[in-house]
Amino acid sequence: MADIIKPHFNSPSDEFNGRGKRPVVFDVIAPDGFTSLLPDNLKMVLYANPKDLNFSYTKKVDRSQTMGGFVEYYWGDEPITITLNIPTGGFIRVGTGLSAITGSVNVKGDNYGLNIGGTRRDTIQYDKMLDLLALFHNNGSIYDSRGDIILQGRIKMSFDGGIWFGWFQSFSIEETADQPFMFNLSAVFQVEREVHGIRTQGGSFR
C-alpha cells in the first residue's frame, strides 16, 4: 500500500456523516444568491478549522445634544464582519516529515534557487493555503479564457449549521520563527446575508 497523508476533512458532506466533524466550507454562488457554481469536489474545505472565528455585530447609534437634551438616532445594524485566524497545519511530507524548506522555483522553464527535492510546497497544507489565497483574489468572480470577468458571484461560507454570504475584505499570511513549519492566515469576511438552521422537536427549518 502506498504511503499517503490523509486530511482531517474529506468533503463538504463530512458534517452530515454522523462522526461529529464540523468543517469550514467555502463555495462560489451565482448572482441569484443561491445557485452554487462549483460541484462538491471543487468546494473548498479548510485543512484545519480556524483557531479563531470572531463575529462582529454592532448597532449604529448617533447621539447629539440639543437645547432640550440629548437626542439618539437608531439606524439599525452596522455591516457584519467575520474575522478568521487560520493555521495551515504543519507542512508534512511522506518520508521526510516536517519541512520548512522552500527550495527552488520554476519560472518560465528556468529554475531559481537550489533544487533539494521535496519541499513544503509539496504538502497538502501548502496547497490549501494557495487555494484560499486564490479564492480571496477571485472573490467570487468568474473569468473567461482571456481573463475578463464574465460573472460576479458571491462567496458562501458554511460552518456548523450556519451559512454566510459575502466577500473577503482582507487576507494576510504570517510566517514566524517560533512556528517554522506552518503559516498563520488571517482574513476578514464581509457578510451580506446570513442563514441559520433551527432544530426543533417538529423538525428543522430556516
N, C-alpha and C positions, 0 to 999 in steps of 0.2 A: 504494500500500500504506500502510495506517495505521501510524503510529509506535506502537511498543509496547516496553516493557521486560520482557524475559523473565527469570524467576527461574532461578537456577542449577540447582535441583532442580524437577522437574515432578510427580512422583508417587512413592508408596512403592515402586513397581517399578523405580525408577532403579538400585537396587543390582544388579539382575539383567539389565540391558540390555547388559552387556559393555563399557561405557565407563569403568569404574573409579570410578564415583560411589558414595559411601557416605553417604547422607542419614540424619539422625536423625528417626525417625518416632514419633509418639505416637498411640495408639489407646485406645478405651474398651472394656473387656472385661466381659462379663456375670458375675454372681456365681459361675457354674460355673468361672471361671478360665481359660476357653479361647475361648468364642464371642465374636467381635467384634460390637459393637453399631453399628459405623459402616461404610458402604460405602467402597470405596477412595478415591473422590473427596472424602470428608469426613475421612479420616485426616489428621492434621496433620503436614506436612513442614516442618521449620525452614527459613527462608530462607537462613540461613548456619549452618554447623555450629558447635558450641560452641568457644570459644577454649581452654577447659579442661574436661576431663571427668575428675573425680577419684573413685576408688572407695575406700571405707573398709572394710577387712576387719581386724577385731581379735578377739583371743581374750579371753574373760572368765576371769581368773585371780585368785583370792584367796589371800593368804598370811597366816598367823597364827603367832605364837610360842607354843610350849608348853614344859612343863618339860623335854621331851626334845629340843627343837629346833624348827625351823620346819616347818609343815605347809602344803602347797599344795593348793588345790581348783581343779580344771579344770571349768568349766561349759559349755564349747563356745564357739560364736561369738557375738559381740555382733551386734545388728542391723546389716545392711549399709546404708550410705547412699551416694548418688551426688551430688556437688556439680557443678553445671553453671554455667559462666560463658559467657553467650551474647551476642555483639554482634548488634544488629539489622541491621547493614549501613547504608550511607548512605541518608538519605531523599532519593531521586532521583525527580524528575517529568519526564515528557517535555516538552521545550520550555523548561523553566526550570532544569533541573539540580538541584544540591543545594539543599535547603531546610531551614532551622532555624526557620521562622516557624510559629507556632501558629495565628494567625488567629482568626476569630470562632467561637463555639459556639452551636448552635441548641438551646434547651431549651424544650420545650412551645410551639413556634411563635415564641418570642422570641429574637432574636439578641443575644448578648453579645460585645462586642469589635468590632474593625474588620474588615470583610469585604474582604479583599485578593485574593480569588480563590483559586487553588490554594495549599495549604499542605502541610506534612509529613504531615498527616492523610490526604492523598490519595495516599499511596505504598503500595507492596506491603509494604515493611518495617514501616510503622506498623500495617498490618492484621494482619500476622503476630504482632506484639507483642501486639495486643489478643486475638488468638486464643489465644496462650499464656497470657495473663492469665485469660481465661475458662476455660481448661482447669484452671488452678490453683484458681479459685474453685469450680468444679463438682466437681473432684477425683473424678471417676468417678460422680457422682450423676446420675440421670435424673429429670427433673421432669415433672409433668403440667401441664395448662393453667392450674391455679390456683397453681402454684409450689410444690406439695408434692412431696417426694421419694417416688417410687414404686419406685425400684430403685437399689441401691447397688452399683455396679460397681467396677472397678479400672482404673488407668492402666497401659497397656503401652508401654514404650519399647523400640524396636528400633534397633540400630546395629551394622554390620559383623559380622553373624552372631550377635550376642548379643541376648537378649531379657530384659527385666527387668519384673516386675510389682510394683505397689505404689501409693503415694500421694505427693503433694507435702507436704513439711513446711513449707517457707517459700518466699517469692518476693519479690524486690526489683528495683526499676528505678532505675538511676542515670543522671543526665544531668550531664555535666561541661563546663566552659567550654573545655577543651582539645580536646574532641571534640563540637562543637556540632551536628553533622549526624547523630547516631546516639545510641541508648541502649545501655547495657550492662545485661543482665539476669542475675540470679543466682537460682538455685533449688537447693533440697535435696530429693532424691527418696528416700523411704524404701522400701527393697526388701523385699518379702515373699517373692519367689521369683525365681530366675533360670534361664535355659535357654541353653546354648551348643551350637552345632552343631560336630561334629568331622569333618573331612575326612580320609579315608584312601585308600589305593590300592584298597580294596574298596568304596568308596562313601562316602556321608555318612550319619551317624546322630546322634541327640540323646540 
